[in-house]
Amino acid sequence: RNSEDLDLVCTRGKQLLNVCKNFNLLFLNGRVLGDNDGKITCFRWNGCSVVDYALCSLDLFDSINIFEVNPLISHLSDHCAIEFHLSLPF
């Protein structure tokens, strides 16, 4: 997957990656139409990073149409809202 966050993966990040590997989960960030670059999701005084994720199972991955990191609304939060669109056969 792609990511605009070029910093090293921290300990908690490595733990999350291990959970994803053990349970066959995929990050939508940086991997799905709408966020091909893995946009930054957190803007703090001491730096910016990708810390807001959407994860899905391998079974659901093909049902994800789009994943987006919305623009920052700085007077509400230092995190961007994320959203994804899921198509299910009903």
URZI-V117348 format. One record per residue. RES is the residue in three letters. OMEGA is omega in degrees with one decimal (999 if undefined). Layout:
<<RES & OMEGA> <RES & OMEGA>>
This chain:
<<ARG & 178.7> <ASN & 176.0> <SER & 173.4> <GLU & 178.7> <ASP & -175.3> <LEU & 178.8> <ASP & 176.6> <LEU & 178.6> <VAL & -179.6> <CYS & -178.2> <THR & 179.4> <ARG & 176.6> <GLY & 177.7> <LYS & 177.2> <GLN & 177.9> <LEU & 177.2> <LEU & 177.7> <ASN & 176.4> <VAL & 179.0> <CYS & 178.7> <LYS & -176.3> <ASN & -176.0> <PHE & 178.7> <ASN & 177.5> <LEU & 178.4> <LEU & 170.0> <PHE & 171.3> <LEU & 178.8> <ASN & 174.9> <GLY & -174.6> <ARG & -172.4> <VAL & 176.0> <LEU & -178.8> <GLY & 178.8> <ASP & -178.4> <ASN & -177.2> <ASP & -176.9> <GLY & -173.4> <LYS & 174.4> <ILE & -179.3> <THR & -176.3> <CYS & -178.2> <PHE & -177.8> <ARG & 179.7> <TRP & -176.2> <ASN & 176.1> <GLY & -178.5> <CYS & -178.1> <SER & 171.8> <VAL & -179.3> <VAL & 178.6> <ASP & -171.5> <TYR & 163.6> <ALA & 178.9> <LEU & 174.5> <CYS & 177.8> <SER & 175.5> <LEU & -179.3> <ASP & -177.7> <LEU & -171.5> <PHE & -178.7> <ASP & 177.9> <SER & 179.0> <ILE & -179.4> <ASN & -174.3> <ILE & 173.9> <PHE & -177.4> <GLU & 167.6> <VAL & -177.6> <ASN & 178.5> <PRO & 177.5> <LEU & 171.3> <ILE & -165.8> <SER & 178.9> <HIS & 177.0> <LEU & -174.6> <SER & 171.6> <ASP & 176.2> <HIS & 174.0> <CYS & 172.6> <ALA & 175.4> <ILE & 177.9> <GLU & 174.3> <PHE & -179.7> <HIS & -174.5> <LEU & 176.1> <SER & 178.3> <LEU & 180.0> <PRO & 176.9> <PHE & 999>>
